[in-house]
């Protein structure tokens, strides 16, 4: 389906999603919408009370969060209109999905160029990452068959992976790669950027967020090794975490003073939870035990975040990301549209009660959520040090903390043939969809037949 017809289908499906309730429910359709919104708001408020309280209040709040949506569905069914709601929802989901697809080619893509195969590739592999993906997919054997030197980390003896990478480059390696989690990826990516050699991501970790945003195959990490023989290269940004200048005194800039992050750095409630020794053993129980005091500000340092001209005072949670996460469309949450925008993404959550928690449903327009971009972010606190989660790794860093971005500093080598970023694309802008749908066939055809990037 070409883009013009996709835009037309999106408009038809969106109109049908609005018309179905009006035709089959009449004025009751407004009641349907009101009841549905009320159920969602009550459920979100219940979730907030579950997270912010303990004991009997938590139990009652959990029942409320479960019963609110169930009650709404029962009311719909009792009125004989449940099918109307389901059909309308399905049509709207179709409209949004097809609308995003129609606009997908309008999204800027990171420029890439062909790359010659490396002569001396060097890969570091963590056998424990992703539940043993290195062994399951025979990554060591496959990489060595392609001419790569491979070092397999010993789980019983922590290794200096950055030191391994530096020594490899000193010995003549002309490409560095990692099969492991995002934290290990970041350590070696820092060396690759420092020495200006290409970097290969092998998606052998548990979450593989960086690999996902690069469009790599996360189901079969062995496909990432094709970058060694048939690859393209692009440049992406890296985030840096370090000590900020304070009271007119310059921050130390000696080697090792900054830590690279490929995904994000978190501060506040989440960072404090993952720092707990009990978190690894029982994540759910530890989170439920610690969050009430953190969310109600009875524990933890008071944070202040400065990003450009904006100051966020006393947020419960802050996320600083290497490029911004998509916020305008639920289908894109947790993903980055670009890795070469040259700016950090900043998300700050400041919620004091259930009403503010419910208003978070408005996304970036909610009063409890601050979403912006900046080249530099400074996080300060009323404590000499704060806890941080750097690409999922728990650290304690001295305050004030400075996050900055270096545009295009990392040369990433990718397979020429790769799945692409799932669900990526611009938010559904209905004005643009309408203009595209009304575009004359000949004009649209010229645009579709033109050159396309990956």
Secondary structure, DSSP 4 states (H G I P E B T S, - for coil): --HHHHHHHHHHHHHHHHHHHHHHHTTHHHHHHHHHHHHHHHHHHHHHHHHH--HHHHHHHHHHHHHHHHHHHHHHHHTT-HHHHHHHHHHHHHHHHHHHHHHGGGS----EEEEPPPSSEEEEE-TTGGGTHHHHTTHHHHHHHTT-EEEE--TTS---HHHHHHHHHHTT--EEEEES-HHHHHHHHHHHHHHT-EEEEE--SSS-HHHHHTT--SS-GGGGGGGGTSEEEEEEEEEEEEEPPBTTBPPP--TTSSEEESSEEEEEHHHHHHHSTTTTT-HHHHHHHHHHHHHTTSSSPPEEEEETTEEEES-SEEEEEESPBP-S-GGGTT-BS-S-SS-EEEEEE---SHHHHHHGGGGGGSTTEEEEEESEEEEEESSSEEEEEETTEEEEEESSEEEEEEEEEEEEEEESS----TT-S----HHHHHHHHTS-HHHHHHHHHS----
